Amino acid sequence: VQLQAFGGGLVQAGKSLRLSCAASRSIDSINAMGWYRRAPGKQRELVADITPGGSTTYADSVKVRFTISRDRAENTVYLQMNSLKPEDTAVYYCHAVDYSNVRRYDYWGQGTQVTVSS
């Protein structure tokens, strides 16, 4: 699976941004898609993900503020980020996980920088 991420940029605290991640094949055939982020000096963390069945997972730090969604016709997953905080500043990576013959495969898109100024 190839993933191409769009969006990101520089915004003021309290504003919104939307990230997009386009997959090279049907997202219904992918076990889960989502976003990770890595802030300077910190480990990479899961931000949110979504399964083909529509189940979602969010990091506690972004619950309520961020929403992950998908457009199955466009094979695209979105991350709507509202009420952004400076601590949301990070490189955001689109991610997909799939399984074949009990083997796990992880796919990553290019990172996109999100910078939130105070």
N, C-alpha and C positions, 0 to 999 in steps of 0.2 A: 504494500500500500504506500502510495506517495501522498504526502500531506503538504499543502501549501497554505501558509498563514498570512492573513492580512489584518490591517488595523494597527493599533498601538499609536504611540505618539506622546506628546507632552501636554498635560492638562493641569489645571488648578485643582486643588482639593475641593471636593464637593461636586465636581463635574462628572460627566459620564464618557465612556468609550465603549466601542463594540469591537470585539475581535472575531474574525471569521477563519475557519479552517476548512478547506476544500479537500476532499479525499478523491483518489483516483479510481475508486470503485464504490459500489453501493454501500452506504453506511449500515444498511440492514444486515449486511454479511460480516460486519465487524463486531467483535465482542463488546467493545466499549471504546468511546472516543472522549477526549476531554482536553484539559489544559493543566499544565504544570507551570510553576514559576521558580525562578532562582533569583533571589535578591543578593546584592553584594555582601560577601562574607557569610552567607547563609546556605544551608543545604536546599536542594531542590525539593519542592513540596507540591502535592496535588492541590489544585485549586477547585476543580469540579470535573465530573465526568458524567456521561449519559450512555445508557445501554440501548440496544435496538428496541427493547420493550418500553423504553421511556423512563426507566428508573434513574434517579440522579443522586449524586453524592457531592457534598460541598465541604470544603474546609470550614472549620468553625469561624475563622476570621473573616470569611466572606459571605456567610449565610445572611440572607435577607437583602444584602446589597448587590450580589451577583446572581445572574440567572443564565443557565446553560440551556440551549435549545437546539433544534435541528430542523433542517429542511431536507427531507428525504429525496425529493425530486432533484435537488441540486447537489446532493451528497455533501452537504455542508453543515458544520456545527458552529454555533455562535456562542460567544460569551459576552453578555451584556453586563457591563460593570458600571454601577451607579454609586453615588456618594463616595467617590474615590478618596483615599487617604494617602498621605505620603508614604506610609508603610506598605502600600500596594506597589510601590516602585520596584520593578524587577524586569527580567527578561522572561517573557511568557512563551511557552513551547506547546504547540499542539501535539497531542499524543493519541495513538491508537494501539489497542492490544487485541491480539487474535490468538486463537489456539488451533493447532492442526496436529492430529495424532498425539494428543496430550502435551505437545510442546508449545510453549508460550513464545509469541513473537511480539516484540515492541517496535513501534514505528514512531519516528519523530519528525516533525516539521522544523523548518528553520525558526529560530527565535525571533520574537518581535519585542522591541523595547517599549515598556510603558513607564513613563516618568510622571509622577504627581508632585507638583510643587505646593508648598504650604502658603 
